[in-house]
C-alpha cells in the first residue's frame, strides 16, 4: 500500500531512523514472525515501524523484546510490558 509506505518513511524521518527496508508479508503469522525476527537481528534494528499497531498484530511482543515498535499513534519502547493475554476467570477478591 503506497500510503502505508509513505507513512513509514515519514515516521522514520521524524524519529531520525535510517530506513533499511520495507517488508510486506503475505504469509502465515509464524513465517512472518521468523522473517521479521531474523531481519531485526541481521540489521541490528533499533526499531520496527508500522503504520498502526494492527499491522504488527501477533508480533508486537516479539518486536518489543528486540527493539522499539513505532506506529503513527505511539512508540512502544523495547521491553514494553503488554497486557496479559491470560483470561480472567473470576472477578478479583474471589
C-alpha positions in Angstrom: 0.0 0.0 0.0 1.7 3.2 -1.1 0.0 5.3 1.7 1.4 2.9 4.3 4.9 3.2 2.8 4.8 7.0 2.8 3.6 6.9 6.5 6.5 4.6 7.4 9.0 6.9 5.6 7.6 9.9 7.4 7.9 8.2 10.8 11.5 7.1 10.1 12.4 10.7 9.3 10.6 12.1 12.4 12.3 9.7 14.7 15.8 10.0 13.0 15.9 6.4 11.9 17.7 5.2 8.8 15.2 3.1 6.9 16.9 -0.1 5.7 14.0 -1.8 4.0 10.2 -2.1 3.9 8.8 -5.6 4.3 5.4 -6.7 3.1 4.1 -10.0 4.2 1.7 -12.4 2.5 2.4 -15.4 4.7 1.4 -17.1 7.9 1.9 -15.3 11.2 4.6 -17.8 12.2 6.5 -17.3 8.9 6.2 -13.5 9.2 7.5 -13.7 12.8 10.5 -15.7 11.8 11.4 -13.4 8.9 10.9 -10.3 11.0 13.0 -11.5 13.9 15.7 -12.6 11.5 15.6 -9.2 9.8 15.8 -7.3 13.2 18.8 -9.3 14.2 20.6 -9.0 10.8 20.1 -5.2 10.7 20.7 -4.7 14.4 17.5 -2.7 14.1 16.7 0.0 16.7 13.0 -0.1 15.7 10.3 -1.6 13.6 8.0 1.0 12.1 4.4 0.1 11.3 1.5 2.3 10.1 -0.6 1.0 13.0 -0.5 -1.5 15.9 -2.9 -3.6 13.8 -0.1 -4.1 11.3 2.0 -5.7 14.0 -0.7 -7.9 15.3 0.6 -11.1 16.8 4.2 -9.9 16.6 4.2 -6.9 18.9 5.6 -8.8 21.9 8.4 -10.3 19.8 9.2 -6.9 18.3 9.4 -5.1 21.6 11.6 -7.9 23.1 14.2 -6.9 20.4 13.7 -3.2 19.6 11.2 -0.3 19.6 7.9 -0.6 17.8 6.9 2.8 16.2 3.4 3.5 14.9 1.6 6.6 13.9 -0.2 6.7 17.2 2.6 5.7 19.7 6.1 4.4 20.2 6.4 1.2 22.2 9.9 1.0 23.6 12.0 -2.1 23.8 10.9 -4.1 26.8 7.3 -2.7 26.8 5.0 -4.6 29.1 1.9 -5.6 27.1 -1.3 -6.5 29.0 -1.6 -10.2 29.9 -3.3 -12.4 27.4 -4.4 -14.8 30.2 -8.2 -14.6 30.5 -9.6 -13.5 33.9 -11.8 -16.4 35.1 -13.0 -14.8 38.3 -13.5 -11.2 39.5 -10.9 -10.1 41.9 -11.5 -10.9 45.5 -13.0 -14.3 44.9 
